[in-house]
Amino acid sequence: MDRPPGMSARLKLTLSYAAFLMLAGVLLLAAAWVFLMRVPHPGLIIMPEYRLAVLRAFAPMAAVVLAFLLLFGLVGGWFLAGRMLAPLTRITDATRLATTGSLSHRVRLPGHKDEFRELADAFDTMLARLEAHVAEQRRFAANASHELRTPLAISKTLLDVARTDPDRDADEIFERLHAVNTRAIGLTEALLLLSRAEQRSFSREPVDLSLVAEEAVETLLPLAEKHGVTIEIHGGISITNGSPALLRQLAMNFVHNAIVHNLPGQGTVWVSTGVHAATVVLTVENTGEMLAPGLVSTLSEPFQRGTERVHTDHAGAGLGLAIVKTIAHAHDGTLTLTPRSSGGLRMTVELPAAALPVDGTSSGRRPGPRPP
């Protein structure tokens, strides 16, 4: 914003210090004059000639004192204002440097806690979060570009083959093009959903996680049957405040991930909901091969895929658990991934609990067996 030039804060403080010192000096001299003129002195009769003589002697001295106070106030005020505003100057310089795109620097003001130190610490914290966010966005954009480039390159190759080889089976090419385009559309929709969740651009309303989980299981039951995976669900009412669409997507990604990354033909998925203190919990566990803790810690990062534990027609975009993590954080919750001792993965989302409805305290589902 363009602003007209004006006095600096240092000059304003200097003039304020000098003006206050001059005012104090004038009041002090006025008090001394009143004392000389009105307080009776033994053996002295105050005549008009005496008043005039005192004024002639007092006025030059008062002028010298005021001049000294003015000079002292200006010089001392300029020095003190500079000392007081030095931290603010460092913060301003750091802000200007941040506007150029450099986010790695920090103010790091030394000394004891005061208003300026609190401002500098808050600014350093903001810079650290911005730096991490920008780095994550750049890495995400690079990965997204790579992931989107792959299906586009495959589509171009298939079209080149169809153009150069007219005898090639057109149905096969069309089928492969359909599969590639479906995957690209799914990836684009996942990216849009991820962006929406990160921006928290949604309204909140009471949502029962048990019903959301039940809907996700019913929707994905055909996929589970196709892979020979058994799903067991149990739990009671677990109400939180959030977006029904996003929480539904969270549960869908949870259950879908547990199905496709499972033991083919003999796998099991356990879905449970519950209330723990001030949080509601959605837990999804599945069978599978043993997972290293180091691998599990990366599964919620964008475009990170686990081991190919099943042969599935859904290759995935590596965004399933990343979307779950983002949606959970957007609802002020947490995502925890833990490898199961017998193989497979335990995925848990904790969200802030909302008040239970008045008309019931359980979902009416019969509890199922707990996972071993």
N, C-alpha and C positions, 0 to 999 in steps of 0.2 A: 504494500500500500504506500503510495506517495504521500508524504506529509510535509507541510511547510516547516522550515527550520525554526528551531526554538532553543531556549536555554537548556543546557545539560542538567542532569540531576545533581552533578557535583557542584555546578555553579549555584543552583537553587539552594542546596544545603549550605554552601558557603555564605551566601547572602542571608540565609535564615540564621545561621550561627552569629554572624556579625550584627545583624539587627537585634537579636536577642541580647547580645552583650552590650550594645549601645543603649538599649532600653534599660537594662540593669544599671548601667553607669549613670544615666540621666536620673533615674529614681534615687540612686545613692547620693548624687550631688544635690538633688533637690532636698533630700532629707537632711543633709549637712547644712544647707542654707537655712532651712526652717529652724534647725537647732541653733544656729548662730543668731538668728533674728528674734526668736520668740522665747528662748530659754533665758530667764533672768540671771544676770551675773552679779555677784556681790561687789559693791563698791563701784559699779559701772552704770551710768545713766545713758541709755541708748538714745542718741539724738539723730535727727535726719542726716547731719554731716557724717556721723559714724556709719550709718547704713551705706551711704554713698562711698565712703572710703573702703568699707569691707567689700562692697560689690566690685570696686575697681581692682582690688587685690584678688578677689575670689574668681572673677570671670576669666582672666587669662589662664589661671591654673586649671579651671574646669574645662576650658577649651583644649588645653594640652592633654588632660586626662582623657577626654572624649576622642581626640585624634588618635591617641595611643590605643584606646580600646577598639576603635574602628580598624586601625592597621592590624592590631593583634587578632581581632575577630576574623578579618579577611584571610590573613596568612594561616592562622591556626585552623580556621574553618575549612580552607582549601585542603590543608594537609589531612585533617581528620576525615573530611568527606572522601578524599581519595583512598584512605585506609579502609573506611567502611564499605566503599563501593567496589573495592578491588575484587572480591569474590563474584560480584555481579558482572564485572567485566569479563572474568574468565568464563562464566556461564554464557554470556553473550557471544564471545568468540567461538565457544564450542557449538553454539546453536548455528552460527553462520557457517561453520565448517560442516555441520550435519546437512545443511541445505544443499551443499555441493555434492552430496551422495556419500560422503565419508562417515561411516557409522562406527568405526573401530576405536575412535578416541573416547576418552572419559575425562570428566572434570577433576574428580578425586580431590576435593578440597580437604586440606589437613585441618586439625584443630578440634575443639570441643563442639558439641552439638548446639546449633542455633538456627535461626530462620534460613540464613543463606546456605548453611551446610545441609539442612533438610531439603532445600530446593535443588542443590547440586546432587545429592544422593538420589532424589526422585528423577532428576534428569538423566543420571547415569543408568538407573534402572530402565527408564524408557528407551534409551539408546541401545541397551543390551537386548531388550525385547524386540525392538525394531530390527536390529542386526540379525537376530535369530530368525525373525519372521521373513525378512528379505532373502536371507540365505535359503530358507525352506521354500519360498516361492520360486526362486531361481532354479533350485534343484528340481522342484515339482514341475516347473514349466519345461525344463530340459527333458525330464523323463516322459512327460506327456507328449511332447513333440516326437520323441523317439517311438513311443507306443502308437501314436496316430500315424506316423510315417510308415510303419510296417504294413498295416492293412491296405493303405493307399498304394504302396509299392507292389503288393501282391495283386491288387486289382489291376494295376497298369500292366503287369506281366501277363495276367490272364487275358486281358484285352488284346495285347500284342500277339499272343499265341493264337487267339481266335481270328485275328486279321491275317496273319501269315500262314495259317494252316486251316484252310476252309474245310478240310475233311475231318477235322477234329470234332468229337462228339459235343454238340452245342449244349445238350442237357447237363453234361458233366461240368462244363464251364459255368453255366448259369447257376448250378447248385453251389459250386465253390465261391462264385461271386456273391451269392446270397449269404453264405456263411461268413465271408469276410466282411461284407457290409453290415451284417447283423452285429458282429463283434465291434466294428467301428462305432456304430450307433450306440451300442451298450456302453462303450468306453466314454463317448461324449456325454451321454446322460449321467454316467457316474461322476464325471468331472463337474458337470453343472450342479449335481446334488451336493458334491463336496464343497463347492464354492458357496452354495446357499447356506449350508450348515455352518461354514466358517464365519459368514457374515451375520449369522443369527437373525436373518430377516424372516422371522416367522412369529406368529402369535401363539400364546400358550393357553392351554385348557387342560382340565383333568383327564388323564389317560390311564387306563388300567393295563399294566404291563402283562398281566395274565391273559387277558383277552387278545392283546396284540400278539403274544407268543402263540396262542392257540390258532389265531388266524394264519400266522406264518407257517405253522406246522401243517395245517390243512391245505394251504396253497402249494407247499413243496412236497406233499405226500407222494404224488406221482413220480417225482424225481427220486425220492427215497426208495420207492418200490422198484424203479428201474435199476438202481444200483444195489438192490438187495440189502438196504439199510433199514433197521428198525428204529422207530422214534417213540420214546416214552416221555410223557409230559405230566407234570404235577405242580401243585402250588396253589396259593390262595390269592385273593385280591391284593394287588400291589399298585397303588395309585400314585402317580407323579403328575406334575404340571409340565406340559410340553406340547410339541407339535405331533398330532396323531400320524401324519404322513411320514415324518422323519423317524419317529419311533417305530413305525411299522417297517420302514426300510431297514432300520437297525436290526430288528428281530429277523427279518428276511435274510439279511446278510449273515447274521449269526448262524441260523439254521442251515442256510445254503452252504456255508463254508464247512460246517460240521458234516454235511452229507457227502460233498464231493471229495473231501480229504478224509477218507475213512477206509476201512478194510472192505474190499469189494466182495459182495455176496454174503458177508457175515458181520457187518458192522452194526453198531448201535449208537444212537444219539439220545442223550438225556437233556431235557429242557425243564427248568424249574424256575419258579418265581417266589419271592417272599419279601417280608419286611424285617429289616434289622435296624433297631433303634430309630434313627431319623432318616433312614435311607430305604429305598426299595431296590431289590436285587433281581437281576435276570442272569441266570447261569445256563450255559450250554456246554455240554461235555460230549466227547466222541471217542470211539476206539481208534486205534491206528498204531503205527510204529512209534518207537521211542524217539523223542525229540530232544535235541540239545538245548539247554537254557539260552545259549547264545543265539541260536536260530529263532527261538520263540520271542525273544525281545525285539526282533526286527520285523515280525510279521504284521505289525500294525502300521508300518511305514508304507507310504505310497509306492506302488509297483513292486512290492516285495512279495514273492510267492514262496510257499513252503515246498517241501519235497513233493515230487509227483507220486503221491501215495495211491492214486487210483487212475484208471484209464477212463477219462470222461470226455464227452463231446462238448463240454463247456470249459474252454481253456482258462477263462477268467482274465481280468485285466490287472490283477494285483491291487485292486482298490477296495475290496470287500471289507477287510478289517480296518483299513485306513478310514473308510467312511464311518464305520462303527465308532472308532475313536473320536472322530471329529464331531459326530452327532452327540456322543456322550459328553464331550467337553462343552458343546454348545448348550447343553442342558445342565451345566454345572455338575457333571458326573465324572466318573473315572472308568477306564477299561483296564482289566487285569487279565493277563494271559499266563497260564501256568501249565507246564507239561505234567501229564498224569503219570504216576509211578508205573502203571501197567500199560502205558502207551496211549497216545492220543493227546488231546489238548482240552484244558478247562478254560473257558472264556466267561468272564464275569463283568457285568456292567452294574455300577451302583449309581443311583440317581436320588436327588432329594425327594423325600416322601411328601405326599399331600394328605389332606384329611380323608379318612374313610367315609364312604357314603353312609347315610343314616339307615338305609334299608337292608343292610347286610354286611357280613364280615368274612364271607368265604365265597369262592367262585363256584362251588357246587361240584367240582371235579373230584373224582376219587384219587387219592394220592397213589402214585406209581412207585415202583421200586427205585431205590437209590442206586447210583452207579457204584460198582465195586471199587 
